[in-house]
Structure formats: structure tokens, C-alpha cells
Amino acid sequence: MGKYASWSDFERNAPIAYEEKATADAYRTGMNGIAPPGMKVKEGRVTHYRDGVTGKGDDMVAGYKRAMFE
């Protein structure tokens, strides 16, 4: 939460940033970057990741709130 000035700023902007940056391409690039030599991430995993992120920005904020605050 360091780059946000307040909780309301985080709650308003984090879901947008999450959905814009947590893309299937970002996941593919990251996983292929740590893959063993000669291997690459399965496309089914990339699709599953993409489907799991789409529309879930508000859920991410709610989970962060539950995890970090009483």
C-alpha cells in the first residue's frame, strides 16, 4: 500500500491497477522466466490465470483488507 496516500485512494485505484497489470502475458513472461531449461508454461495455466484475474480487482482489495486489518 506504500504508493497510495490513504485507504480510500488504495480502494479506488488498486483494483484498476491490478486488473491492468495482472495480465495473461505478464503471467506467461514471468513463468517462462523461471521455467527449467527447455520448458515453458502450459497455455492452460495462462488461461486459468487470466480468467481468475478478470473482474476480481474488488475481491483482491477485500482479501487484502481481511488479511491485514482487524
Biopython code that builds the backbone (N, CA, C, O; Angstrom):
import numpy as np
from Bio.PDB.StructureBuilder import StructureBuilder

atoms = [
    (1, "MET", "N", (0.826, -1.186, 0.000)),
    (1, "MET", "CA", (0.000, 0.000, 0.000)),
    (1, "MET", "C", (0.871, 1.251, 0.000)),
    (1, "MET", "O", (0.331, 2.355, 0.073)),
    (2, "GLY", "N", (2.152, 1.132, -0.076)),
    (2, "GLY", "CA", (3.081, 2.232, 0.028)),
    (2, "GLY", "C", (2.875, 3.367, -0.961)),
    (2, "GLY", "O", (3.132, 4.519, -0.613)),
    (3, "LYS", "N", (2.424, 3.093, -2.176)),
    (3, "LYS", "CA", (2.295, 4.170, -3.147)),
    (3, "LYS", "C", (0.950, 4.883, -3.083)),
    (3, "LYS", "O", (0.699, 5.802, -3.862)),
    (4, "TYR", "N", (0.094, 4.473, -2.173)),
    (4, "TYR", "CA", (-1.218, 5.103, -2.026)),
    (4, "TYR", "C", (-1.224, 5.987, -0.785)),
    (4, "TYR", "O", (-0.657, 5.627, 0.247)),
    (5, "ALA", "N", (-1.870, 7.149, -0.891)),
    (5, "ALA", "CA", (-1.863, 8.123, 0.200)),
    (5, "ALA", "C", (-2.822, 7.753, 1.324)),
    (5, "ALA", "O", (-2.620, 8.166, 2.466)),
    (6, "SER", "N", (-3.844, 6.995, 1.025)),
    (6, "SER", "CA", (-4.855, 6.654, 2.030)),
    (6, "SER", "C", (-5.553, 5.368, 1.622)),
    (6, "SER", "O", (-5.375, 4.867, 0.511)),
    (7, "TRP", "N", (-6.356, 4.843, 2.551)),
    (7, "TRP", "CA", (-7.111, 3.632, 2.242)),
    (7, "TRP", "C", (-8.090, 3.895, 1.103)),
    (7, "TRP", "O", (-8.235, 3.057, 0.213)),
    (8, "SER", "N", (-8.756, 5.028, 1.115)),
    (8, "SER", "CA", (-9.730, 5.316, 0.057)),
    (8, "SER", "C", (-9.040, 5.409, -1.306)),
    (8, "SER", "O", (-9.605, 4.994, -2.317)),
    (9, "ASP", "N", (-7.827, 5.948, -1.332)),
    (9, "ASP", "CA", (-7.043, 6.006, -2.562)),
    (9, "ASP", "C", (-6.693, 4.592, -3.025)),
    (9, "ASP", "O", (-6.815, 4.275, -4.208)),
    (10, "PHE", "N", (-6.265, 3.756, -2.104)),
    (10, "PHE", "CA", (-5.957, 2.355, -2.419)),
    (10, "PHE", "C", (-7.202, 1.625, -2.927)),
    (10, "PHE", "O", (-7.157, 0.940, -3.949)),
    (11, "GLU", "N", (-8.301, 1.778, -2.210)),
    (11, "GLU", "CA", (-9.546, 1.082, -2.552)),
    (11, "GLU", "C", (-10.065, 1.502, -3.930)),
    (11, "GLU", "O", (-10.664, 0.697, -4.643)),
    (12, "ARG", "N", (-9.839, 2.736, -4.293)),
    (12, "ARG", "CA", (-10.303, 3.258, -5.576)),
    (12, "ARG", "C", (-9.386, 2.850, -6.725)),
    (12, "ARG", "O", (-9.868, 2.490, -7.799)),
    (13, "ASN", "N", (-8.073, 2.902, -6.515)),
    (13, "ASN", "CA", (-7.120, 2.726, -7.620)),
    (13, "ASN", "C", (-6.493, 1.341, -7.742)),
    (13, "ASN", "O", (-6.140, 0.930, -8.847)),
    (14, "ALA", "N", (-6.349, 0.624, -6.655)),
    (14, "ALA", "CA", (-5.689, -0.691, -6.714)),
    (14, "ALA", "C", (-6.424, -1.694, -7.598)),
    (14, "ALA", "O", (-5.764, -2.419, -8.342)),
    (15, "PRO", "N", (-7.767, -1.777, -7.557)),
    (15, "PRO", "CA", (-8.425, -2.748, -8.433)),
    (15, "PRO", "C", (-8.161, -2.485, -9.917)),
    (15, "PRO", "O", (-8.025, -3.423, -10.702)),
    (16, "ILE", "N", (-8.090, -1.230, -10.289)),
    (16, "ILE", "CA", (-7.825, -0.878, -11.686)),
    (16, "ILE", "C", (-6.404, -1.284, -12.058)),
    (16, "ILE", "O", (-6.187, -1.913, -13.093)),
    (17, "ALA", "N", (-5.439, -0.928, -11.219)),
    (17, "ALA", "CA", (-4.037, -1.273, -11.482)),
    (17, "ALA", "C", (-3.843, -2.783, -11.503)),
    (17, "ALA", "O", (-3.107, -3.302, -12.343)),
    (18, "TYR", "N", (-4.499, -3.495, -10.583)),
    (18, "TYR", "CA", (-4.395, -4.958, -10.509)),
    (18, "TYR", "C", (-4.861, -5.590, -11.813)),
    (18, "TYR", "O", (-4.165, -6.429, -12.385)),
    (19, "GLU", "N", (-6.037, -5.189, -12.282)),
    (19, "GLU", "CA", (-6.572, -5.802, -13.493)),
    (19, "GLU", "C", (-5.801, -5.398, -14.741)),
    (19, "GLU", "O", (-5.743, -6.166, -15.701)),
    (20, "GLU", "N", (-5.210, -4.210, -14.746)),
    (20, "GLU", "CA", (-4.423, -3.787, -15.902)),
    (20, "GLU", "C", (-3.060, -4.468, -15.961)),
    (20, "GLU", "O", (-2.557, -4.753, -17.048)),
    (21, "LYS", "N", (-2.462, -4.729, -14.808)),
    (21, "LYS", "CA", (-1.095, -5.264, -14.781)),
    (21, "LYS", "C", (-1.024, -6.777, -14.619)),
    (21, "LYS", "O", (-0.031, -7.386, -15.018)),
    (22, "ALA", "N", (-2.036, -7.391, -14.053)),
    (22, "ALA", "CA", (-2.036, -8.842, -13.851)),
    (22, "ALA", "C", (-2.648, -9.507, -15.083)),
    (22, "ALA", "O", (-3.748, -10.056, -15.030)),
    (23, "THR", "N", (-1.919, -9.446, -16.181)),
    (23, "THR", "CA", (-2.419, -9.965, -17.454)),
    (23, "THR", "C", (-1.874, -11.365, -17.726)),
    (23, "THR", "O", (-0.924, -11.825, -17.092)),
    (24, "ALA", "N", (-2.502, -12.011, -18.675)),
    (24, "ALA", "CA", (-2.021, -13.329, -19.084)),
    (24, "ALA", "C", (-0.600, -13.240, -19.633)),
    (24, "ALA", "O", (0.220, -14.124, -19.383)),
    (25, "ASP", "N", (-0.310, -12.183, -20.376)),
    (25, "ASP", "CA", (1.045, -12.016, -20.918)),
    (25, "ASP", "C", (2.076, -11.806, -19.819)),
    (25, "ASP", "O", (3.185, -12.334, -19.898)),
    (26, "ALA", "N", (1.717, -11.038, -18.798)),
    (26, "ALA", "CA", (2.638, -10.825, -17.671)),
    (26, "ALA", "C", (2.900, -12.146, -16.950)),
    (26, "ALA", "O", (4.034, -12.434, -16.567)),
    (27, "TYR", "N", (1.850, -12.946, -16.766)),
    (27, "TYR", "CA", (1.995, -14.256, -16.121)),
    (27, "TYR", "C", (2.884, -15.161, -16.967)),
    (27, "TYR", "O", (3.803, -15.795, -16.449)),
    (28, "ARG", "N", (2.609, -15.219, -18.269)),
    (28, "ARG", "CA", (3.392, -16.066, -19.185)),
    (28, "ARG", "C", (4.865, -15.668, -19.144)),
    (28, "ARG", "O", (5.738, -16.528, -19.031)),
    (29, "THR", "N", (5.139, -14.381, -19.235)),
    (29, "THR", "CA", (6.516, -13.889, -19.226)),
    (29, "THR", "C", (7.214, -14.255, -17.918)),
    (29, "THR", "O", (8.352, -14.724, -17.927)),
    (30, "GLY", "N", (6.539, -14.041, -16.810)),
    (30, "GLY", "CA", (7.136, -14.355, -15.510)),
    (30, "GLY", "C", (7.402, -15.836, -15.331)),
    (30, "GLY", "O", (8.478, -16.226, -14.878)),
    (31, "MET", "N", (6.434, -16.660, -15.681)),
    (31, "MET", "CA", (6.604, -18.104, -15.515)),
    (31, "MET", "C", (7.652, -18.658, -16.468)),
    (31, "MET", "O", (8.440, -19.523, -16.088)),
    (32, "ASN", "N", (7.669, -18.171, -17.695)),
    (32, "ASN", "CA", (8.693, -18.634, -18.630)),
    (32, "ASN", "C", (10.085, -18.173, -18.199)),
    (32, "ASN", "O", (11.085, -18.818, -18.515)),
    (33, "GLY", "N", (10.139, -17.063, -17.483)),
    (33, "GLY", "CA", (11.423, -16.571, -16.982)),
    (33, "GLY", "C", (12.036, -17.459, -15.909)),
    (33, "GLY", "O", (13.254, -17.465, -15.730)),
    (34, "ILE", "N", (11.197, -18.216, -15.188)),
    (34, "ILE", "CA", (11.722, -19.091, -14.136)),
    (34, "ILE", "C", (11.624, -20.576, -14.508)),
    (34, "ILE", "O", (11.966, -21.445, -13.705)),
    (35, "ALA", "N", (11.157, -20.859, -15.724)),
    (35, "ALA", "CA", (10.994, -22.250, -16.162)),
    (35, "ALA", "C", (12.350, -22.945, -16.291)),
    (35, "ALA", "O", (13.355, -22.310, -16.610)),
    (36, "PRO", "N", (12.364, -24.251, -16.040)),
    (36, "PRO", "CA", (13.601, -25.016, -16.266)),
    (36, "PRO", "C", (14.015, -24.931, -17.739)),
    (36, "PRO", "O", (13.166, -24.719, -18.604)),
    (37, "PRO", "N", (15.282, -25.090, -18.026)),
    (37, "PRO", "CA", (15.760, -25.019, -19.410)),
    (37, "PRO", "C", (14.973, -25.948, -20.337)),
    (37, "PRO", "O", (14.754, -27.118, -20.025)),
    (38, "GLY", "N", (14.556, -25.405, -21.479)),
    (38, "GLY", "CA", (13.844, -26.192, -22.477)),
    (38, "GLY", "C", (12.359, -26.360, -22.216)),
    (38, "GLY", "O", (11.678, -27.049, -22.977)),
    (39, "MET", "N", (11.842, -25.750, -21.164)),
    (39, "MET", "CA", (10.423, -25.890, -20.851)),
    (39, "MET", "C", (9.754, -24.522, -20.863)),
    (39, "MET", "O", (10.414, -23.490, -20.744)),
    (40, "LYS", "N", (8.427, -24.533, -21.009)),
    (40, "LYS", "CA", (7.663, -23.287, -20.947)),
    (40, "LYS", "C", (6.344, -23.560, -20.240)),
    (40, "LYS", "O", (5.928, -24.711, -20.110)),
    (41, "VAL", "N", (5.691, -22.504, -19.786)),
    (41, "VAL", "CA", (4.446, -22.632, -19.040)),
    (41, "VAL", "C", (3.343, -23.191, -19.961)),
    (41, "VAL", "O", (3.291, -22.872, -21.149)),
    (42, "LYS", "N", (2.484, -24.011, -19.401)),
    (42, "LYS", "CA", (1.363, -24.571, -20.147)),
    (42, "LYS", "C", (0.342, -23.476, -20.423)),
    (42, "LYS", "O", (0.021, -22.686, -19.535)),
    (43, "GLU", "N", (-0.169, -23.425, -21.646)),
    (43, "GLU", "CA", (-1.143, -22.393, -22.010)),
    (43, "GLU", "C", (-2.426, -22.499, -21.190)),
    (43, "GLU", "O", (-3.096, -21.492, -20.959)),
    (44, "GLY", "N", (-2.770, -23.692, -20.756)),
    (44, "GLY", "CA", (-3.946, -23.860, -19.905)),
    (44, "GLY", "C", (-3.797, -23.117, -18.587)),
    (44, "GLY", "O", (-4.771, -22.580, -18.060)),
    (45, "ARG", "N", (-2.582, -23.086, -18.054)),
    (45, "ARG", "CA", (-2.305, -22.346, -16.819)),
    (45, "ARG", "C", (-2.442, -20.847, -17.054)),
    (45, "ARG", "O", (-2.955, -20.122, -16.201)),
    (46, "VAL", "N", (-1.980, -20.387, -18.214)),
    (46, "VAL", "CA", (-2.075, -18.967, -18.558)),
    (46, "VAL", "C", (-3.547, -18.563, -18.672)),
    (46, "VAL", "O", (-3.948, -17.520, -18.154)),
    (47, "THR", "N", (-4.339, -19.376, -19.338)),
    (47, "THR", "CA", (-5.770, -19.106, -19.493)),
    (47, "THR", "C", (-6.464, -19.104, -18.142)),
    (47, "THR", "O", (-7.293, -18.235, -17.870)),
    (48, "HIS", "N", (-6.136, -20.058, -17.302)),
    (48, "HIS", "CA", (-6.740, -20.133, -15.969)),
    (48, "HIS", "C", (-6.386, -18.902, -15.147)),
    (48, "HIS", "O", (-7.239, -18.363, -14.442)),
    (49, "TYR", "N", (-5.152, -18.456, -15.229)),
    (49, "TYR", "CA", (-4.726, -17.246, -14.516)),
    (49, "TYR", "C", (-5.528, -16.040, -15.020)),
    (49, "TYR", "O", (-6.057, -15.262, -14.226)),
    (50, "ARG", "N", (-5.611, -15.896, -16.342)),
    (50, "ARG", "CA", (-6.347, -14.762, -16.925)),
    (50, "ARG", "C", (-7.800, -14.759, -16.450)),
    (50, "ARG", "O", (-8.326, -13.711, -16.074)),
    (51, "ASP", "N", (-8.439, -15.907, -16.466)),
    (51, "ASP", "CA", (-9.838, -15.996, -16.043)),
    (51, "ASP", "C", (-9.992, -15.719, -14.552)),
    (51, "ASP", "O", (-11.033, -15.225, -14.118)),
    (52, "GLY", "N", (-8.978, -16.030, -13.777)),
    (52, "GLY", "CA", (-9.025, -15.804, -12.341)),
    (52, "GLY", "C", (-8.824, -14.353, -11.949)),
    (52, "GLY", "O", (-9.187, -13.963, -10.839)),
    (53, "VAL", "N", (-8.256, -13.547, -12.828)),
    (53, "VAL", "CA", (-7.974, -12.142, -12.527)),
    (53, "VAL", "C", (-9.092, -11.232, -13.036)),
    (53, "VAL", "O", (-9.423, -10.236, -12.394)),
    (54, "THR", "N", (-9.661, -11.566, -14.166)),
    (54, "THR", "CA", (-10.657, -10.705, -14.793)),
    (54, "THR", "C", (-11.830, -10.427, -13.862)),
    (54, "THR", "O", (-12.503, -11.348, -13.399)),
    (55, "GLY", "N", (-12.063, -9.158, -13.595)),
    (55, "GLY", "CA", (-13.176, -8.744, -12.749)),
    (55, "GLY", "C", (-12.970, -8.964, -11.262)),
    (55, "GLY", "O", (-13.922, -8.850, -10.490)),
    (56, "LYS", "N", (-11.752, -9.276, -10.843)),
    (56, "LYS", "CA", (-11.502, -9.623, -9.446)),
    (56, "LYS", "C", (-10.753, -8.545, -8.665)),
    (56, "LYS", "O", (-10.267, -8.819, -7.568)),
    (57, "GLY", "N", (-10.648, -7.335, -9.197)),
    (57, "GLY", "CA", (-9.941, -6.265, -8.508)),
    (57, "GLY", "C", (-10.538, -5.945, -7.151)),
    (57, "GLY", "O", (-9.809, -5.775, -6.174)),
    (58, "ASP", "N", (-11.870, -5.860, -7.084)),
    (58, "ASP", "CA", (-12.523, -5.562, -5.804)),
    (58, "ASP", "C", (-12.333, -6.705, -4.810)),
    (58, "ASP", "O", (-12.197, -6.465, -3.610)),
    (59, "ASP", "N", (-12.323, -7.939, -5.297)),
    (59, "ASP", "CA", (-12.084, -9.093, -4.422)),
    (59, "ASP", "C", (-10.670, -9.054, -3.856)),
    (59, "ASP", "O", (-10.450, -9.418, -2.700)),
    (60, "MET", "N", (-9.710, -8.613, -4.668)),
    (60, "MET", "CA", (-8.325, -8.500, -4.204)),
    (60, "MET", "C", (-8.230, -7.499, -3.061)),
    (60, "MET", "O", (-7.554, -7.755, -2.065)),
    (61, "VAL", "N", (-8.903, -6.362, -3.199)),
    (61, "VAL", "CA", (-8.886, -5.348, -2.143)),
    (61, "VAL", "C", (-9.547, -5.891, -0.875)),
    (61, "VAL", "O", (-9.034, -5.691, 0.226)),
    (62, "ALA", "N", (-10.676, -6.572, -1.023)),
    (62, "ALA", "CA", (-11.374, -7.136, 0.137)),
    (62, "ALA", "C", (-10.499, -8.168, 0.846)),
    (62, "ALA", "O", (-10.459, -8.199, 2.076)),
    (63, "GLY", "N", (-9.801, -9.011, 0.088)),
    (63, "GLY", "CA", (-8.902, -10.001, 0.680)),
    (63, "GLY", "C", (-7.735, -9.349, 1.406)),
    (63, "GLY", "O", (-7.344, -9.797, 2.483)),
    (64, "TYR", "N", (-7.184, -8.304, 0.826)),
    (64, "TYR", "CA", (-6.088, -7.570, 1.462)),
    (64, "TYR", "C", (-6.570, -6.966, 2.771)),
    (64, "TYR", "O", (-5.871, -7.030, 3.782)),
    (65, "LYS", "N", (-7.752, -6.387, 2.757)),
    (65, "LYS", "CA", (-8.315, -5.775, 3.974)),
    (65, "LYS", "C", (-8.498, -6.811, 5.072)),
    (65, "LYS", "O", (-8.147, -6.566, 6.227)),
    (66, "ARG", "N", (-9.051, -7.976, 4.714)),
    (66, "ARG", "CA", (-9.245, -9.071, 5.700)),
    (66, "ARG", "C", (-7.913, -9.559, 6.240)),
    (66, "ARG", "O", (-7.791, -9.827, 7.435)),
    (67, "ALA", "N", (-6.916, -9.676, 5.379)),
    (67, "ALA", "CA", (-5.628, -10.234, 5.784)),
    (67, "ALA", "C", (-4.806, -9.270, 6.644)),
    (67, "ALA", "O", (-4.068, -9.706, 7.528)),
    (68, "MET", "N", (-4.926, -7.982, 6.395)),
    (68, "MET", "CA", (-4.022, -7.022, 7.001)),
    (68, "MET", "C", (-4.590, -6.240, 8.184)),
    (68, "MET", "O", (-3.830, -5.702, 8.989)),
    (69, "PHE", "N", (-5.903, -6.170, 8.296)),
    (69, "PHE", "CA", (-6.501, -5.311, 9.323)),
    (69, "PHE", "C", (-7.552, -6.057, 10.130)),
    (69, "PHE", "O", (-8.169, -7.004, 9.642)),
    (70, "GLU", "N", (-7.748, -5.624, 11.360)),
    (70, "GLU", "CA", (-8.732, -6.252, 12.241)),
    (70, "GLU", "C", (-10.088, -5.645, 12.050)),
    (70, "GLU", "O", (-11.045, -6.050, 12.710)),
]
sb = StructureBuilder()
sb.init_structure("model")
sb.init_model(0)
sb.init_chain("A")
sb.init_seg("    ")
for serial, (resi, resn, name, xyz) in enumerate(atoms, 1):
    if name == "N":
        sb.init_residue(resn, " ", resi, " ")
    sb.init_atom(name, np.array(xyz, "f"), 0.0, 1.0, " ", f" {name:<3s}", serial, name[0])
structure = sb.get_structure()
